[in-house]
Amino acid sequence: MSANDKHYRWIRLAKHCEVTGDTPDAVHARRRKRQWTDGVQCKLGPDGNLYINPEEYNRWVEGQQQPSNALAA
C-alpha cells in the first residue's frame, strides 16, 4: 500500500486482495472460522461490499490481537 493510501481506515476487499495477494475466498473463510471479527478486521458497508481495515489486518498478520479480542482464561 502506498503512503497515500494509509489515511483510509477501510478499503474494499478487491483493493485489499490486489495489494496483499490475499484472495476473497481466504478472507471469507477467516470470517466463517471467526479468525476475523466483523467490525475489527472486516466490515460490511452500507453498499453491501466487504471492507478491510488495513491496520487491523497488519496486527492480525503480526499476531498482535487487541486484548478485547482475546479469550478469557
N, CA and C of each residue as an Amber inpcrd file, in Angstrom:
protein
   219
   0.8480000  -1.1620000   0.0000000   0.0000000   0.0000000   0.0000000
   0.9000000   1.2340000   0.0000000   0.5780000   2.2010000  -0.8060000
   1.4040000   3.3940000  -0.8850000   1.1420000   4.2960000   0.3200000
   2.0320000   5.2520000   0.5100000   1.8990000   6.1810000   1.6340000
   0.5930000   6.9660000   1.5480000   0.1140000   7.2330000   0.3420000
  -1.1280000   7.9840000   0.1700000  -2.3500000   7.1910000   0.5990000
  -2.2740000   5.8710000   0.5910000  -3.4070000   5.0250000   0.9580000
  -3.5640000   4.8550000   2.4610000  -2.5870000   5.2150000   3.2520000
  -2.6130000   4.9420000   4.6800000  -3.6740000   5.7220000   5.4320000
  -4.2140000   6.7690000   4.8540000  -5.2130000   7.5460000   5.5750000
  -6.5960000   6.9100000   5.5300000  -6.7580000   5.8540000   4.7650000
  -8.0450000   5.1660000   4.7130000  -8.1290000   4.1440000   5.8300000
  -9.2130000   4.1870000   6.5770000  -9.4010000   3.1960000   7.6420000
  -9.9420000   1.8890000   7.0670000 -10.7790000   1.9770000   6.0390000
 -11.3900000   0.8000000   5.4190000 -11.1630000   0.8440000   3.9090000
 -10.7560000  -0.3030000   3.3380000 -10.6290000  -0.4170000   1.8870000
 -11.4650000  -1.5950000   1.4120000 -11.9230000  -1.5290000   0.1740000
 -12.7490000  -2.6020000  -0.3660000 -11.9350000  -3.8880000  -0.4960000
 -12.6310000  -4.9920000  -0.4220000 -11.9990000  -6.3120000  -0.4900000
 -11.1140000  -6.4470000  -1.7180000 -11.5920000  -5.9840000  -2.8770000
 -10.8110000  -6.1220000  -4.1120000  -9.4640000  -5.4080000  -4.0000000
  -9.4490000  -4.2150000  -3.4190000  -8.2020000  -3.4660000  -3.2490000
  -7.2850000  -4.1740000  -2.2630000  -7.8550000  -4.6820000  -1.1750000
  -7.0670000  -5.4420000  -0.1970000  -6.3760000  -6.6200000  -0.8800000
  -7.1170000  -7.3520000  -1.6830000  -6.5510000  -8.5190000  -2.3680000
  -5.4830000  -8.1130000  -3.3720000  -5.7170000  -7.0160000  -4.0700000
  -4.7380000  -6.5070000  -5.0340000  -3.4210000  -6.1600000  -4.3520000
  -3.5080000  -5.5030000  -3.2130000  -2.3210000  -5.0180000  -2.5090000
  -1.5860000  -6.1330000  -1.7760000  -2.3240000  -7.0630000  -1.1580000
  -1.7010000  -8.0750000  -0.2960000  -1.4660000  -9.4230000  -0.9720000
  -2.1760000  -9.6990000  -2.0720000  -2.0940000 -11.0180000  -2.6810000
  -3.0380000 -12.0140000  -2.0380000  -3.7960000 -11.5710000  -1.0510000
  -4.8200000 -12.3950000  -0.4080000  -5.9090000 -12.6960000  -1.4420000
  -6.7650000 -13.6530000  -1.1550000  -7.8740000 -13.9630000  -2.0610000
  -9.2000000 -13.7140000  -1.3470000 -10.2400000 -13.3860000  -2.0960000
 -11.5470000 -13.2230000  -1.4710000 -11.9920000 -14.4750000  -0.7120000
 -11.7230000 -15.6460000  -1.2820000 -12.1070000 -16.8920000  -0.6030000
 -11.4140000 -17.0320000   0.7530000 -10.1420000 -16.6550000   0.8130000
  -9.4030000 -16.7480000   2.0800000  -9.9770000 -15.7810000   3.1140000
 -10.3290000 -14.5810000   2.6720000 -10.9070000 -13.5950000   3.5880000
 -12.2440000 -14.1030000   4.1320000 -13.0990000 -14.6040000   3.2460000
 -14.4030000 -15.1000000   3.6840000 -14.2540000 -16.3220000   4.6030000
 -13.2520000 -17.1440000   4.3410000 -13.0090000 -18.2980000   5.2140000
 -12.6050000 -17.8450000   6.6150000 -11.7800000 -16.8060000   6.7180000
 -11.3880000 -16.2880000   8.0360000 -12.5970000 -15.7550000   8.7900000
 -13.5290000 -15.1340000   8.0690000 -14.7540000 -14.6470000   8.7160000
 -15.5970000 -15.8230000   9.2040000 -15.7580000 -16.8450000   8.3670000
 -16.5630000 -18.0210000   8.7550000 -15.9580000 -18.7270000   9.9580000
 -14.6300000 -18.8340000   9.9770000 -13.9330000 -19.5170000  11.0810000
 -13.7780000 -18.6200000  12.3070000 -14.2660000 -17.3910000  12.2000000
 -14.1810000 -16.3970000  13.2710000 -12.7450000 -16.0760000  13.6640000
 -11.8310000 -16.1980000  12.6880000 -10.4650000 -15.7330000  12.8980000
 -10.4250000 -14.2080000  12.7920000 -11.3530000 -13.6740000  12.0300000
 -11.5200000 -12.2260000  11.9020000 -12.8590000 -11.8480000  12.4950000
 -12.9080000 -10.6790000  13.1090000 -14.1240000 -10.1840000  13.7330000
 -14.7100000  -9.0600000  12.8970000 -16.0020000  -9.1990000  12.5500000
 -16.6640000  -8.1200000  11.8310000 -16.6340000  -6.8600000  12.6780000
 -16.2500000  -5.7620000  12.0610000 -16.1180000  -4.5000000  12.7620000
 -14.6980000  -4.2360000  13.2200000 -13.8280000  -5.2470000  13.1670000
 -12.4260000  -5.0660000  13.5410000 -11.5630000  -5.2030000  12.2930000
 -11.3460000  -6.4240000  11.8080000 -10.5460000  -6.6270000  10.6010000
 -11.3570000  -6.3980000   9.3270000 -12.6570000  -6.6420000   9.3920000
 -13.5030000  -6.5170000   8.2110000 -14.8710000  -5.9800000   8.6070000
 -15.6170000  -5.5330000   7.5920000 -16.9080000  -4.9220000   7.8830000
 -17.7300000  -4.8510000   6.6060000 -19.0180000  -5.1590000   6.7180000
 -19.9150000  -4.9700000   5.5890000 -20.3370000  -3.5060000   5.5600000
 -20.1410000  -2.8780000   4.4200000 -20.5140000  -1.4810000   4.2720000
 -21.9870000  -1.3380000   3.9430000 -22.5010000  -0.1190000   3.9850000
 -23.9110000   0.1300000   3.6820000 -24.2630000  -0.1970000   2.2340000
 -23.2280000  -0.3010000   1.3830000 -23.4510000  -0.6500000  -0.0250000
 -23.4150000  -2.1570000  -0.2620000 -23.2160000  -2.9410000   0.8150000
 -23.1770000  -4.3940000   0.7050000 -21.8070000  -4.9560000   0.3960000
 -20.8190000  -4.0930000   0.1820000 -19.4590000  -4.5550000  -0.0920000
 -18.7210000  -4.8340000   1.2130000 -17.7740000  -5.7770000   1.1390000
 -16.9430000  -6.0860000   2.2970000 -15.7230000  -5.1660000   2.2800000
 -15.4470000  -4.5620000   3.4240000 -14.3050000  -3.6700000   3.5820000
 -13.3340000  -4.2720000   4.5870000 -12.0470000  -3.9790000   4.3790000
 -10.9780000  -4.4890000   5.2300000 -10.2730000  -3.3000000   5.8770000
  -9.9240000  -3.4400000   7.1620000  -9.1770000  -2.4220000   7.8800000
  -7.6940000  -2.7980000   7.7790000  -6.9130000  -2.0650000   6.9630000
  -5.5040000  -2.4340000   6.7580000  -4.6790000  -2.4680000   8.0450000
  -4.9420000  -1.5470000   8.9650000  -4.1870000  -1.5090000  10.2160000
  -4.4530000  -2.7630000  11.0480000  -5.7180000  -3.1660000  11.1460000
  -6.0630000  -4.3740000  11.9050000  -5.5860000  -5.6400000  11.1870000
  -5.6000000  -5.6120000   9.8660000  -5.0560000  -6.7390000   9.0890000
  -3.5820000  -6.9260000   9.4390000  -2.8260000  -5.8310000   9.4690000
  -1.4020000  -5.9210000   9.8000000  -1.1920000  -6.4350000  11.2170000
  -2.0160000  -5.9930000  12.1530000  -1.9180000  -6.5140000  13.5330000
  -2.1780000  -8.0200000  13.5510000  -3.1750000  -8.4490000  12.7920000
  -3.5110000  -9.8750000  12.7370000  -2.3410000 -10.6690000  12.1700000
  -1.7470000 -10.1810000  11.0860000  -0.6110000 -10.8610000  10.4670000
   0.5550000 -10.9760000  11.4440000   0.7730000  -9.9110000  12.2030000
   1.8840000  -9.8830000  13.1590000   1.5670000 -10.5830000  14.4770000
   0.3230000 -11.0700000  14.6070000  -0.0580000 -11.7830000  15.8160000
  -0.3180000 -10.8840000  17.0030000  -0.6210000  -9.6070000  16.7430000
  -0.8370000  -8.6440000  17.8170000  -2.3290000  -8.3590000  17.9640000
  -3.0860000  -9.3450000  18.3770000  -4.5200000  -9.1600000  18.5840000
  -4.7490000  -8.1860000  19.7200000  -5.7910000  -7.3940000  19.6150000
  -6.1340000  -6.4760000  20.6870000  -6.6450000  -7.2700000  21.8810000
  -6.3750000  -6.8160000  23.0980000  -6.8100000  -7.5440000  24.2960000
  -8.3100000  -7.8220000  24.3250000  -9.1310000  -6.9440000  23.7490000
 -10.5720000  -7.1580000  23.7820000 -11.0000000  -8.3620000  22.9540000
 -10.1370000  -8.8140000  22.0470000 -10.4490000  -9.9790000  21.2110000
  -9.9630000 -11.2790000  21.8460000  -9.1270000 -11.1820000  22.8610000
  -8.5620000 -12.3770000  23.4900000  -9.6190000 -13.0970000  24.3250000
  -9.5450000 -14.3960000  24.3380000 -10.4720000 -15.1800000  25.1680000
 -10.0090000 -15.1550000  26.6070000 -10.9350000 -15.0380000  27.5080000
 -10.6100000 -15.0490000  28.9340000 -10.2350000 -16.4600000  29.3650000
  -9.2580000 -16.5570000  30.2270000  -8.7950000 -17.8750000  30.6890000
  -9.6450000 -18.3760000  31.8300000
